[in-house]
Amino acid sequence: STVYNFSSSHHSQIYQNRQSTKRIQSKTHHALTSSSFPPRLPIRFRSPHEKKKVAQNKSSEMSTQSTLENTLKEILRVVKPLREDWTTRSQIIDELRGAVESVESLRGATVEPFGSFVSDLFTRWGDLDVSIEFSNGSFVSPYGKKQKQRLLENVMRAMRQKGGWRRYQLIPNARVPILKVESNLQNVSCDISIDNLKCQMKSRLLFWISEMDTRFRDMVLLVKEWAKAHNINNPKFGTFNSYSLTLLVVFHFQTCAPAIFPPLKDIYPGNLIDDLKGLRADTERRIEETCAANIRRFQSYNLRAENRSSLSELFISFLGKFSDISLKASELGICTYTGQWQAIKSNMRWLPQTYALFIEDPFEQPENSARAVSKRELTRISETFEMSHHMLISPNHSSLLATLVRPQMLSLMVRTPDWRRQPTHPQRFRLRVHIHQHQATTMAPDNQLVLRCTGWCARPHKCNLNIRR
C-alpha cells in the first residue's frame, strides 16, 4: 500500500486554501443576498414554478384592486346626491330667503349658498352653508362682529315665526359668528353667517378645480365618508374639518406621479383674500377669467404626462401618503399653493409654530385650515391612515366596507343593491365583500365609537368587527 507522509507545512497550506475558499464563498453569498444585487432574475430567466408564482401574485393583486374598485363605486352610488337632494336644498334656501325678507331690518339682504353645495363636493347628507349678504355689490362688509351677532339674532327670530326649522344654536364667539339650525326638509343641517364673501369665492374656485378631473370629486366624497367612519372629520373634537380634507385630496393630486393637478399658484397666482376688494362683479369676473385661462393652459399642455390611475389606486396611495403625517407634521407643512411639503421653520409666515398640523389655506394665506387638529388626535389620525392602508392592500377583504363607511351606511348599502351592476346575483356581491350590519352600541371613554356585529354576516363565526374603531 502507498503511504502518504504530509509535512506540517503541507497541512498548513491545505488549511490556508480552505480558509481562502470559505472567504470567497462568503463574499459571493453576501453579494448575492445584498440589497445592491438584483434580488430576482428577470421573468424570462426564471423557472416555470417561479413564473407561475409571479402570475398568481399578480392575479391576486388585480383581484384585490378589482374588488376595491367595485366597492368604491358602490359607496359613491349611495353617497352621491340625487336630483331630489339638490331640489331640497334649493327649497331650504328659498324658505330662508322668505324669512329674511319678512324682517324690516333685513330688507335688501340676499341669501347665497357656499361651501360644498356650491363646489359640488357634498354628499346626500351634507350640511348646507348659507351667507346673508348686506354688502350691496362690494367685497367690503358694512358690519363688524357685534353687528353680525345682532343680525343673526334677528334672523333666528324671523325663522322661528315662519316655522319649518328646529334645533337653533347661535355661536356668537366663533371666528365667524354662525347660526346653526336644522330644516324639517330631510333634516338638513344649515350654518348661516353674515357677509361671508371670502368663503363664497373659495367654494367657486374649488368647483373650477373639481371640473379639471372627475376623479377629484369622487375622491373627496370617498375620503369624507371614510373620515366620518373613523371619527376624524369633526373639528370640535380635535380632528379635520371637511375643507382641510378636501385640501389633502388636492395635495395628493398634485404630488402623485404623474401629477393630476398643478400647484394652485398656476391656477390663481396670488392670495385670493387680498384681491377681494372693489366692486364685487368686476372682481369675480377677473378672478374667473384668470382661473379659466390658466386651467385651459394646463390641460392643453401636450408634453404633460397623463395619470391613468384608477380610483382604488388613488385611494390606496392617498392613505399611504399620509400614514406618517404625525411624524412629518412637526417639521413640514402642507402647501397646495406650491404643491409641496414645506419646512415650517423656513416659512416665516407660519411661525411661531403653535399648531399640531399645518395645512395652509391656499386662498387665504397664511391661515391654517387644520388649526383645530390637536396633538393627541393627530396621533390617532396617523394611525387611522396606516391601519386603513394596511386593510386595503391586504388580500383579506372581510372588513373592507367597515374600513370605508359608517355603520348606518352598511345597512343602507345592503337594503339598496345596485341591480344594474349586479343584475342576476346581488347576493354574491354581499358575500364577496363581507357586508355586516352593525350597531353603534356605546361610546368608549376616549370618545371612540365601539361597533359590534349584530349577527347578519356572511361569515359570522369569523367576524372580527367587535373592535374599537
Protein Blocks (a to p, Z undefined) as FASTA:
>chain_A
ZZddddfklmmmmmmmmmmmmmmmmmmmmmmmmmkbcfbdcfklmcfklmmmmmmmmmmm
mmmmmmmmmmmmmmmmmmpccfklmmmmmmmmmmmmmmmmmpmklgoiacddehjllnop
acfkbccdddddfkgopabdfbdfklmmmmmmmmmmmmmmngoiahiacdfkbmbacddd
ddfehoiacdddehilklmmmmmmmmmmmmmpmklmmmmmmmmmmmmmnopacfknopac
fklmmmmmmmmmmmmccdfbdcfklmmgcdfklmmgcjfklmmmmmmmmmmmmmmmmmmm
mklccdfbdfklmmmmmmmmmmmmmmmmmmpccdfknopacdfklmmklpccfbfbdcdd
fklccbdfklmpcfklmmmmmmmmmmmmmmmmpmblklmmmmmmcfklmmmmmmmccfkl
mmmlmmlmmmmnopaddddfbccfkopacdddehiafblmlccklccZZ
